[in-house]
């Protein structure tokens, strides 16, 4: 069973702090990794994708990938109350004929003003 | 960029009634299409995927079925709904951008 695991949370951080979200995956052959943000009652929104080992920065967001450790993380700098949401880690565990994207259970983040 | 249309946004159905949810995609051709379900407070569970017209694969055995009558149309159906079918149903498309994008979802309540 190919799986994606995340810290269940909830994670609470004060406004302006760094929020750190972690994810591990079971399929060593996976090549593409994503972070989605989901507000309550809404569909997931893609915020970051990462394909190579190392860091990838986009504004206040930094994704980190370590394929040897099968570990992906998301850092949110200068956290804002509007960042309060559930963050979903997703991994493309590509099958022979299609891209099979599996999601973790999500981590709930609350940014306290 | 691609756009994924899903309707209805909310649906309340009695146990034993049929279901039909439709999803259409614009802005991409020959996408891989997916149906996910999210139970309350849970993660996304992959239900079905399709790599082309008439090609459907099921990830989990259940009370639901899917069809793809046209390249950009994906339909989720049930003949008789169960209480356990309640959830947030999401259609998703994997196109040329090598990323997965979602429609706005349908919140289904089976009573």
Interface residues (C-beta under 8 A of the other chain):
Chain A: X32 X34 X41 X42 X43 X44 X45 X46 X49 X88 X90 X97 X98 X99 X100 X101 X102 X103 X104 X105 X106
Chain B: X32 X34 X36 X42 X43 X44 X46 X49 X51 X57 X90 X92 X94 X98 X99 X100 X101 X102 X103 X104 X105 X107
